[in-house]
Amino acid sequence: MKKDIGKIEEKIKDLLALGRECEWLEFKENNSNPQELGEYLSALSNSACIEKQPSGFLIFGIDDSSRKVVGTKFEPHKEKIGEQELENWLATQFEPRVDFQFTEITWEGKKVVLIEVEATHHTPVKFRGIAYVRIGSYKKKLSDHPERERKIWLKANNAPFEMGKAISALNGSQVLELLEFQSIFSLLKLPQPEDETAILSRLEQEKIVVREENRYAITNLGAILFASNLEKFPTVHRKAARVIFYKGNSRIETSHELLGVMGYASGFEIIIQTIIDGLPTNEVIGKALREKVKLYPTLAVREIVANALIHQNFEIKGTGPMIEIFSNRIEITNPGPPLINPLRFIDHNPESRNEMLASLMRRMGICEERGTGIDKVIAQCEIFQLPPPEFIEGDNFTRVILFAPRSLNQMDRLEKIRACYQHCCLKYVTGEFMTNQSLRGRFGIDEKNYSIASRFIADAKTAGMIKDYDPANKSKTYSKYIPFWA
């Protein structure tokens, strides 16, 4: 990642101006023992969380008593542990994973190394199985200070990720430089003030920034939605959405890919347009002309991508939302398992780990109102006569798969049962009932072949996915069906 040296120098000046070491700040000259370095990063990450700081800092090349710049012999990018580079080795020793960055600069003619480590906001960070903390300017084992460990767990349970600080100690101009603030007003359909103070006031109101005495901090909410460049925000830079196009139906050969640069809200339309432009098409013959039509409904793609952005678990490090486009399907994956059973996606009001993020994206019209998005996805798949989408719950991910058009004969038994269940749910949430006739319409089955639809219904009942609305009714002609949970 390209670093802004001017801002690094300004950050070091601010840290030196504090005049002393503290729980989230340590000065060193040359002691770069890998084990001790890892312990310090664990302590600084945990202590920064307790002290409500977005990051902890370790600076090499500063005398810890006089605060004078003395320079350092520490060269982190040349250090190795066995055959492994120091930075990579350290990263593998933390649990949970935590982001940190090394920056080497020349300061007053001497080499200085700044290490910034993000504050934990999930669980205490352990280095090689042990968590550390700073007590004043001393490093201690966290297990010896249970009251401080308890504070970390309480923060993890109570403080929403969105309100964490992505970058602190900014003046107003720096805030506006780091954010696509114009899109905040356009997406919310608000007039943009001409005065900087009025703009910042609105950003405060929307929790995009928070005030720190005479300075500002950009929240994680502001960074993830409106960053001009996510790379400049350590807490969220690995959460950029990634779009990958493959040649064929496997991941063997990549055609091209896009890694999102801007925040989700500012860059949403770019992401969607990239996906839509790259989707395969079908040629449809109309009354007079041949017309190329995309294989997937845009509305369904938009909603599923928006859901992946909104409902991800930001506490899972090193991975973000990913949209993979194959010849025969689209897979949209986000970090974190769903909070509700995937079988209830259609009828259940969505539950989000990130309510502030979800609320603001709904206000900006990026996603549907609560509880209607997946319904529309299913409806669009039925209109386009697509196979039923698949919702997969993993240990640490959620995946939605949209399939390209296939004939009914090409769909397997499980897909037909899933389509029957989804159609039944869709009918139920709109105040109707699934019938043999409505299912024939879903699959495009001719009326004379009603027995095919009857077989699908019987299979779905056997699988426990649907049930009779009126079990006493013996007439199959007028039978109605409801989901198993109704």
PAKE-686437 format. One record per residue (C-alpha): x, y, z; residue in three letters; chain. Coordinates in Angstrom, 1 decimal. Example, Ala and Ser with C-alpha at 12.3 -4.5 7.8 and 13.67 -1.06 7.14 Angstrom:
2
       X       Y       Z  residu  chaine
    12.3    -4.5     7.8     ALA       A
    13.7    -1.1     7.1     SER       A
REM end
This chain:
486
       X       Y       Z  residu  chaine
     0.0     0.0     0.0     MET       A
     1.4     3.4    -0.9     LYS       A
     1.8     5.5     2.2     LYS       A
     1.4     9.3     2.5     ASP       A
     4.8    10.2     4.1     ILE       A
     3.6    13.7     5.0     GLY       A
     0.7    12.3     7.0     LYS       A
     3.0     9.8     8.7     ILE       A
     5.3    12.6     9.7     GLU       A
     2.3    14.5    11.1     GLU       A
     1.1    11.5    13.0     LYS       A
     4.6    11.1    14.6     ILE       A
     4.6    14.8    15.5     LYS       A
     1.2    14.4    17.2     ASP       A
     2.4    11.3    19.1     LEU       A
     5.6    13.0    20.3     LEU       A
     3.6    16.0    21.4     ALA       A
     1.8    13.8    24.0     LEU       A
     5.1    14.0    25.9     GLY       A
     5.0    10.5    27.4     ARG       A
     4.4     6.9    26.7     GLU       A
     0.9     5.6    27.6     CYS       A
    -1.2     2.5    27.3     GLU       A
    -1.4     2.6    23.5     TRP       A
     2.0     4.3    22.7     LEU       A
     5.5     2.9    23.1     GLU       A
     8.9     4.3    22.1     PHE       A
    11.9     2.1    21.4     LYS       A
    15.4     2.6    20.0     GLU       A
    16.6    -0.8    18.7     ASN       A
    15.1    -3.7    20.7     ASN       A
    13.5    -5.6    17.8     SER       A
    13.4    -9.1    19.3     ASN       A
    10.5   -10.8    17.3     PRO       A
     9.0   -12.4    20.4     GLN       A
     9.0    -9.1    22.4     GLU       A
     7.8    -7.2    19.3     LEU       A
     4.8    -9.5    19.0     GLY       A
     4.0    -9.2    22.7     GLU       A
     4.1    -5.4    22.4     TYR       A
     1.7    -5.4    19.5     LEU       A
    -0.7    -7.6    21.4     SER       A
    -0.5    -5.3    24.4     ALA       A
    -0.9    -2.1    22.3     LEU       A
    -3.9    -3.6    20.4     SER       A
    -5.7    -4.6    23.6     ASN       A
    -4.9    -1.4    25.4     SER       A
    -6.0     0.8    22.5     ALA       A
    -9.4    -1.0    22.7     CYS       A
    -9.7    -0.3    26.5     ILE       A
    -8.6     3.3    26.0     GLU       A
   -11.1     3.9    23.1     LYS       A
    -8.3     4.5    20.6     GLN       A
    -8.6     3.2    17.0     PRO       A
    -4.9     2.1    17.0     SER       A
    -1.8     1.6    19.1     GLY       A
     1.6     2.7    18.1     PHE       A
     5.2     1.5    18.5     LEU       A
     7.9     3.9    17.3     ILE       A
    11.5     2.8    16.8     PHE       A
    14.2     5.5    16.7     GLY       A
    13.0     7.6    19.6     ILE       A
    14.7     7.7    23.0     ASP       A
    11.9     6.7    25.5     ASP       A
    13.2     9.1    28.2     SER       A
    14.0    12.3    26.3     SER       A
    11.7    11.7    23.3     ARG       A
    14.5    12.8    21.1     LYS       A
    15.0    11.3    17.6     VAL       A
    18.1     9.1    17.8     VAL       A
    17.4     6.8    14.8     GLY       A
    17.2     3.0    14.7     THR       A
    19.1     0.1    13.2     LYS       A
    15.8    -1.9    13.0     PHE       A
    15.0    -2.8     9.4     GLU       A
    11.7    -4.7     9.6     PRO       A
    11.5    -5.5     5.9     HIS       A
    14.9    -7.3     6.0     LYS       A
    14.3    -9.2     9.2     GLU       A
    13.4   -12.9     8.8     LYS       A
    12.3   -15.7    11.1     ILE       A
    13.8   -18.8     9.4     GLY       A
    12.7   -18.4     5.8     GLU       A
     9.7   -16.2     6.6     GLN       A
     9.7   -12.4     6.6     GLU       A
     9.1   -10.9    10.0     LEU       A
     5.8    -9.2     9.1     GLU       A
     4.3   -12.4     7.7     ASN       A
     5.6   -14.4    10.7     TRP       A
     4.1   -12.0    13.2     LEU       A
     0.7   -12.0    11.3     ALA       A
     0.4   -15.8    11.7     THR       A
     1.1   -15.7    15.5     GLN       A
    -1.9   -13.5    16.4     PHE       A
    -5.3   -14.9    17.4     GLU       A
    -7.6   -13.3    16.3     PRO       A
    -5.8   -11.8    13.4     ARG       A
    -5.1    -8.1    13.8     VAL       A
    -4.0    -5.6    11.2     ASP       A
    -0.7    -3.8    11.6     PHE       A
     1.6    -1.8     9.4     GLN       A
     5.3    -1.0     9.3     PHE       A
     6.4     2.4     7.9     THR       A
    10.1     3.4     7.6     GLU       A
    10.9     7.1     7.1     ILE       A
    13.8     9.5     7.5     THR       A
    13.1    11.9    10.3     TRP       A
    15.6    14.7    11.1     GLU       A
    18.2    12.8     9.0     GLY       A
    17.7     9.6    11.0     LYS       A
    15.7     6.4    10.3     LYS       A
    12.5     6.0    12.2     VAL       A
    10.1     3.1    12.0     VAL       A
     6.4     3.5    12.9     LEU       A
     4.3     0.4    13.6     ILE       A
     0.6     1.0    13.8     GLU       A
    -1.6    -1.8    15.1     VAL       A
    -5.4    -1.6    15.1     GLU       A
    -7.3    -1.8    18.3     ALA       A
    -9.1    -5.1    18.8     THR       A
   -12.9    -4.9    19.0     HIS       A
   -13.8    -8.6    19.0     HIS       A
   -11.7   -10.5    21.6     THR       A
    -8.4    -9.9    23.4     PRO       A
    -5.5   -10.3    20.9     VAL       A
    -3.2   -13.1    21.9     LYS       A
     0.4   -13.5    20.6     PHE       A
     1.5   -17.1    20.5     ARG       A
    -1.4   -18.1    22.8     GLY       A
    -0.9   -15.3    25.4     ILE       A
    -2.7   -11.9    25.6     ALA       A
    -0.8    -8.9    26.8     TYR       A
    -1.8    -5.4    28.0     VAL       A
    -0.1    -2.1    28.9     ARG       A
    -0.4    -0.9    32.5     ILE       A
     0.9     2.6    32.3     GLY       A
     4.0     2.2    30.2     SER       A
     4.7    -1.4    31.3     TYR       A
     3.7    -4.6    29.4     LYS       A
     1.9    -7.2    31.4     LYS       A
     0.0   -10.5    30.8     LYS       A
    -3.7    -9.7    30.4     LEU       A
    -4.6   -12.7    32.5     SER       A
    -3.1   -11.0    35.5     ASP       A
    -5.5    -8.1    35.1     HIS       A
    -9.0    -9.6    34.7     PRO       A
   -10.7    -6.3    35.2     GLU       A
    -9.0    -5.0    32.0     ARG       A
    -9.8    -8.2    30.1     GLU       A
   -13.5    -7.8    31.1     ARG       A
   -13.5    -4.3    29.7     LYS       A
   -12.4    -5.6    26.3     ILE       A
   -15.2    -8.2    26.3     TRP       A
   -17.8    -5.6    27.3     LEU       A
   -16.7    -3.4    24.5     LYS       A
   -16.9    -6.3    22.0     ALA       A
   -20.5    -7.0    23.2     ASN       A
   -21.8    -3.4    23.5     ASN       A
   -19.9    -1.1    21.1     ALA       A
   -21.1    -1.4    17.5     PRO       A
   -18.3    -1.7    14.9     PHE       A
   -19.7     1.2    13.0     GLU       A
   -18.9     3.7    15.9     MET       A
   -15.3     2.6    16.2     GLY       A
   -12.8     5.2    15.1     LYS       A
   -11.1     4.5    11.7     ALA       A
    -8.8     7.6    11.7     ILE       A
    -8.4    10.1    14.5     SER       A
    -6.9    13.6    15.1     ALA       A
    -8.0    15.1    11.8     LEU       A
    -8.8    18.7    11.0     ASN       A
   -11.9    19.6     8.9     GLY       A
   -10.0    19.8     5.6     SER       A
    -8.4    16.4     6.2     GLN       A
   -11.9    14.8     6.9     VAL       A
   -13.3    16.2     3.6     LEU       A
   -10.2    15.0     1.7     GLU       A
   -10.5    11.4     2.9     LEU       A
   -14.3    11.2     2.3     LEU       A
   -16.5    11.3    -0.8     GLU       A
   -18.6    13.7     1.1     PHE       A
   -20.5    14.9    -1.9     GLN       A
   -22.1    11.5    -2.4     SER       A
   -23.4    11.6     1.2     ILE       A
   -25.6    14.6     0.3     PHE       A
   -26.6    13.3    -3.2     SER       A
   -27.6     9.8    -1.9     LEU       A
   -29.6    11.2     1.0     LEU       A
   -31.1    13.8    -1.4     LYS       A
   -30.0    16.7     0.7     LEU       A
   -28.7    20.1    -0.5     PRO       A
   -24.9    20.3     0.1     GLN       A
   -23.9    23.3     2.2     PRO       A
   -21.1    25.5     0.9     GLU       A
   -19.6    26.1     4.3     ASP       A
   -17.1    23.5     5.6     GLU       A
   -18.4    23.9     9.2     THR       A
   -22.0    23.1     8.0     ALA       A
   -20.8    20.1     6.0     ILE       A
   -19.0    18.7     9.0     LEU       A
   -22.0    19.3    11.2     SER       A
   -24.1    17.2     9.0     ARG       A
   -21.5    14.4     8.9     LEU       A
   -21.5    14.5    12.8     GLU       A
   -25.3    14.2    12.7     GLN       A
   -25.1    11.1    10.5     GLU       A
   -22.3     9.6    12.7     LYS       A
   -19.9     9.7     9.8     ILE       A
   -17.5    11.7    12.0     VAL       A
   -17.3    12.3    15.7     VAL       A
   -15.7    15.3    17.4     ARG       A
   -12.5    14.9    19.5     GLU       A
   -12.1    18.2    21.3     GLU       A
   -10.9    20.5    18.5     ASN       A
   -10.3    17.7    16.1     ARG       A
   -12.4    15.0    14.3     TYR       A
   -12.3    11.2    13.9     ALA       A
   -13.9     9.4    11.0     ILE       A
   -15.9     6.5    12.2     THR       A
   -15.8     3.0    10.7     ASN       A
   -19.3     3.8     9.4     LEU       A
   -18.0     6.8     7.6     GLY       A
   -15.0     5.0     6.2     ALA       A
   -16.7     1.9     5.0     ILE       A
   -19.4     3.8     3.2     LEU       A
   -17.8     7.0     2.0     PHE       A
   -14.0     6.6     1.8     ALA       A
   -12.4     8.1    -1.2     SER       A
    -9.8     5.4    -0.9     ASN       A
   -10.3     2.5     1.5     LEU       A
    -6.6     1.8     1.6     GLU       A
    -6.1     4.8     3.8     LYS       A
    -8.3     3.4     6.6     PHE       A
    -6.5     0.6     8.5     PRO       A
    -9.6    -0.7    10.2     THR       A
   -11.5    -1.4     7.0     VAL       A
    -9.1    -1.4     4.1     HIS       A
    -9.3    -5.2     3.7     ARG       A
   -13.1    -5.0     3.5     LYS       A
   -13.1    -3.7     0.0     ALA       A
   -15.6    -5.5    -2.3     ALA       A
   -13.9    -7.7    -4.9     ARG       A
   -15.4    -8.7    -8.2     VAL       A
   -13.8   -11.6   -10.1     ILE       A
   -14.7   -12.9   -13.6     PHE       A
   -13.6   -16.4   -14.4     TYR       A
   -13.3   -18.2   -17.8     LYS       A
   -15.7   -21.2   -17.7     GLY       A
   -17.3   -22.7   -14.7     ASN       A
   -14.3   -23.2   -12.4     SER       A
   -11.8   -21.0   -10.6     ARG       A
    -8.8   -22.3   -12.6     ILE       A
    -8.5   -19.3   -14.9     GLU       A
    -9.4   -15.7   -14.1     THR       A
   -10.5   -13.4   -16.9     SER       A
   -10.2   -10.1   -14.9     HIS       A
   -11.1    -8.6   -11.6     GLU       A
   -11.9    -5.4    -9.8     LEU       A
   -11.1    -4.5    -6.2     LEU       A
   -13.2    -1.7    -4.8     GLY       A
   -11.4     1.5    -3.9     VAL       A
   -14.2     3.8    -2.7     MET       A
   -16.6     3.2     0.2     GLY       A
   -19.6     1.0    -0.3     TYR       A
   -22.1     3.8    -0.8     ALA       A
   -19.9     6.0    -2.9     SER       A
   -18.8     3.1    -5.1     GLY       A
   -21.9     0.9    -5.1     PHE       A
   -23.1     1.8    -8.6     GLU       A
   -19.6     1.3   -10.0     ILE       A
   -19.5    -2.2    -8.5     ILE       A
   -23.0    -3.1    -9.9     ILE       A
   -22.2    -1.6   -13.3     GLN       A
   -19.0    -3.6   -13.5     THR       A
   -20.9    -6.8   -12.7     ILE       A
   -23.8    -6.1   -15.1     ILE       A
   -21.4    -5.1   -17.9     ASP       A
   -19.5    -8.3   -17.5     GLY       A
   -22.4   -10.7   -17.4     LEU       A
   -23.1   -13.1   -20.3     PRO       A
   -26.2   -12.4   -22.5     THR       A
   -28.8   -14.3   -24.3     ASN       A
   -30.1   -13.3   -27.7     GLU       A
   -33.9   -13.0   -27.8     VAL       A
   -35.9   -12.6   -31.0     ILE       A
   -38.6   -10.0   -30.5     GLY       A
   -41.3    -9.0   -33.0     LYS       A
   -38.9    -7.4   -35.3     ALA       A
   -35.4    -7.3   -33.9     LEU       A
   -32.9    -9.5   -32.1     ARG       A
   -32.1    -8.2   -28.7     GLU       A
   -29.3    -9.2   -26.3     LYS       A
   -30.6    -9.7   -22.7     VAL       A
   -28.6   -10.2   -19.6     LYS       A
   -28.9   -13.7   -18.1     LEU       A
   -29.6   -12.4   -14.6     TYR       A
   -32.1    -9.7   -13.3     PRO       A
   -30.3    -6.6   -12.3     THR       A
   -32.6    -6.0    -9.3     LEU       A
   -31.7    -9.5    -7.9     ALA       A
   -27.9    -8.8    -8.3     VAL       A
   -28.2    -5.4    -6.7     ARG       A
   -30.1    -6.7    -3.7     GLU       A
   -27.8    -9.7    -3.0     ILE       A
   -24.7    -7.6    -3.3     VAL       A
   -26.1    -5.0    -1.0     ALA       A
   -27.0    -7.7     1.5     ASN       A
   -23.5    -9.1     1.4     ALA       A
   -22.1    -5.7     2.2     LEU       A
   -24.5    -4.9     5.0     ILE       A
   -24.7    -8.2     6.8     HIS       A
   -21.0    -9.2     6.9     GLN       A
   -19.1    -9.8    10.1     ASN       A
   -16.5    -7.0    10.3     PHE       A
   -14.8    -8.8    13.1     GLU       A
   -13.5   -11.4    10.7     ILE       A
   -10.1   -10.1     9.6     LYS       A
    -8.4   -10.3     6.2     GLY       A
   -11.4   -10.9     4.1     THR       A
   -14.3    -8.9     2.6     GLY       A
   -17.3    -9.4     0.3     PRO       A
   -16.5   -11.2    -2.9     MET       A
   -18.6   -11.5    -6.1     ILE       A
   -17.5   -14.3    -8.4     GLU       A
   -18.9   -14.6   -11.9     ILE       A
   -18.7   -17.9   -13.8     PHE       A
   -20.2   -18.9   -17.1     SER       A
   -23.0   -20.7   -15.4     ASN       A
   -23.5   -18.9   -12.1     ARG       A
   -22.8   -15.9    -9.8     ILE       A
   -21.5   -16.6    -6.3     GLU       A
   -21.7   -13.7    -3.8     ILE       A
   -20.0   -14.4    -0.5     THR       A
   -19.6   -12.3     2.7     ASN       A
   -17.6   -13.0     5.9     PRO       A
   -19.7   -14.3     8.8     GLY       A
   -22.5   -16.9     9.0     PRO       A
   -26.1   -15.5     8.9     PRO       A
   -27.9   -14.6    12.1     LEU       A
   -31.0   -16.4    10.9     ILE       A
   -31.6   -19.8     9.3     ASN       A
   -31.2   -19.4     5.5     PRO       A
   -34.5   -21.3     5.0     LEU       A
   -36.2   -18.3     6.7     ARG       A
   -34.6   -15.6     4.5     PHE       A
   -37.8   -15.1     2.6     ILE       A
   -40.2   -14.4     5.4     ASP       A
   -38.1   -13.3     8.3     HIS       A
   -37.3    -9.7     9.1     ASN       A
   -33.5    -9.4     8.5     PRO       A
   -31.2    -9.3    11.5     GLU       A
   -28.0    -7.4    11.0     SER       A
   -24.8    -7.2    13.0     ARG       A
   -24.5    -3.7    11.6     ASN       A
   -27.8    -1.9    12.2     GLU       A
   -26.4     1.6    11.7     MET       A
   -24.9     0.6     8.3     LEU       A
   -28.1    -1.1     7.2     ALA       A
   -30.2     1.8     8.3     SER       A
   -28.2     4.4     6.4     LEU       A
   -27.9     2.2     3.2     MET       A
   -31.7     1.8     3.3     ARG       A
   -32.2     5.6     3.6     ARG       A
   -29.9     6.1     0.7     MET       A
   -32.0     3.7    -1.4     GLY       A
   -29.1     1.2    -1.9     ILE       A
   -31.1    -1.7    -0.5     CYS       A
   -34.7    -2.6    -0.1     GLU       A
   -36.9    -1.9     3.0     GLU       A
   -36.6    -4.4     5.8     ARG       A
   -37.9    -7.9     4.9     GLY       A
   -38.6    -7.3     1.2     THR       A
   -35.2    -7.7    -0.5     GLY       A
   -34.9   -11.5    -0.7     ILE       A
   -38.6   -11.7    -1.6     ASP       A
   -37.9    -9.6    -4.7     LYS       A
   -34.8   -11.7    -5.5     VAL       A
   -36.9   -14.9    -5.6     ILE       A
   -39.7   -13.2    -7.6     ALA       A
   -37.2   -11.9   -10.2     GLN       A
   -35.7   -15.4   -10.5     CYS       A
   -39.2   -16.8   -11.1     GLU       A
   -39.9   -14.1   -13.7     ILE       A
   -36.6   -14.8   -15.5     PHE       A
   -37.4   -18.6   -15.3     GLN       A
   -34.0   -19.1   -13.5     LEU       A
   -33.2   -22.1   -11.3     PRO       A
   -33.8   -21.3    -7.6     PRO       A
   -31.0   -19.4    -5.9     PRO       A
   -29.1   -21.3    -3.3     GLU       A
   -28.3   -19.9     0.2     PHE       A
   -25.3   -21.5     1.9     ILE       A
   -24.4   -21.1     5.5     GLU       A
   -20.7   -21.8     6.3     GLY       A
   -18.8   -21.7     9.6     ASP       A
   -17.5   -18.2     8.9     ASN       A
   -19.3   -17.1     5.7     PHE       A
   -22.6   -16.7     3.9     THR       A
   -22.9   -17.4     0.2     ARG       A
   -25.7   -16.8    -2.3     VAL       A
   -25.6   -18.5    -5.7     ILE       A
   -27.6   -17.3    -8.7     LEU       A
   -27.7   -19.8   -11.5     PHE       A
   -27.9   -19.2   -15.2     ALA       A
   -31.0   -20.4   -17.1     PRO       A
   -31.4   -24.1   -17.5     ARG       A
   -34.3   -26.2   -18.7     SER       A
   -36.5   -28.0   -16.2     LEU       A
   -35.0   -31.3   -17.3     ASN       A
   -31.5   -30.0   -16.5     GLN       A
   -32.5   -29.2   -12.9     MET       A
   -31.9   -31.9   -10.4     ASP       A
   -34.4   -33.1    -7.8     ARG       A
   -33.0   -31.0    -5.0     LEU       A
   -33.2   -27.8    -7.1     GLU       A
   -36.8   -28.6    -8.0     LYS       A
   -37.6   -29.1    -4.3     ILE       A
   -35.9   -25.8    -3.4     ARG       A
   -37.8   -24.0    -6.2     ALA       A
   -41.0   -25.4    -4.9     CYS       A
   -40.3   -24.3    -1.3     TYR       A
   -39.2   -20.8    -2.3     GLN       A
   -42.3   -20.4    -4.5     HIS       A
   -44.5   -21.6    -1.6     CYS       A
   -42.8   -19.1     0.7     CYS       A
   -43.2   -16.3    -1.8     LEU       A
   -46.9   -17.0    -2.2     LYS       A
   -47.4   -17.2     1.6     TYR       A
   -45.7   -13.8     2.4     VAL       A
   -47.9   -12.1    -0.2     THR       A
   -51.1   -13.5     1.3     GLY       A
   -51.7   -16.2    -1.3     GLU       A
   -51.2   -20.0    -1.5     PHE       A
   -49.2   -22.2    -3.7     MET       A
   -51.2   -24.5    -5.9     THR       A
   -50.5   -26.9    -8.7     ASN       A
   -51.5   -24.2   -11.1     GLN       A
   -49.2   -21.6    -9.6     SER       A
   -46.3   -24.0    -9.5     LEU       A
   -46.8   -24.8   -13.2     ARG       A
   -46.6   -21.1   -13.9     GLY       A
   -43.3   -21.0   -11.9     ARG       A
   -41.7   -23.8   -14.0     PHE       A
   -43.5   -23.0   -17.3     GLY       A
   -45.2   -26.4   -17.3     ILE       A
   -48.1   -26.9   -19.7     ASP       A
   -51.5   -27.4   -18.1     GLU       A
   -51.9   -30.9   -19.6     LYS       A
   -48.7   -31.9   -17.7     ASN       A
   -50.1   -31.0   -14.2     TYR       A
   -48.9   -34.4   -12.9     SER       A
   -45.3   -33.2   -13.2     ILE       A
   -46.1   -30.3   -10.8     ALA       A
   -47.9   -32.8    -8.6     SER       A
   -44.7   -34.9    -8.4     ARG       A
   -42.6   -31.9    -7.4     PHE       A
   -45.1   -31.0    -4.7     ILE       A
   -45.1   -34.6    -3.4     ALA       A
   -41.2   -34.5    -3.3     ASP       A
   -41.2   -31.2    -1.4     ALA       A
   -43.8   -32.5     1.1     LYS       A
   -41.7   -35.7     1.7     THR       A
   -38.6   -33.5     2.2     ALA       A
   -40.6   -31.6     4.9     GLY       A
   -40.3   -28.3     3.2     MET       A
   -44.1   -27.7     2.6     ILE       A
   -47.3   -29.0     4.0     LYS       A
   -51.0   -29.0     3.1     ASP       A
   -52.9   -25.8     4.1     TYR       A
   -56.0   -28.0     4.8     ASP       A
   -54.9   -31.6     5.7     PRO       A
   -58.6   -32.6     5.7     ALA       A
   -59.0   -31.7     2.0     ASN       A
   -58.9   -34.8    -0.1     LYS       A
   -59.2   -33.1    -3.5     SER       A
   -55.8   -32.6    -5.1     LYS       A
   -57.4   -30.4    -7.7     THR       A
   -58.1   -27.6    -5.2     TYR       A
   -55.2   -28.3    -2.7     SER       A
   -53.3   -25.4    -1.3     LYS       A
   -49.8   -25.5     0.3     TYR       A
   -47.9   -23.5     2.8     ILE       A
   -44.3   -23.6     4.1     PRO       A
   -43.4   -26.0     6.8     PHE       A
   -43.0   -23.2     9.3     TRP       A
   -46.3   -21.5     8.7     ALA       A
REM end
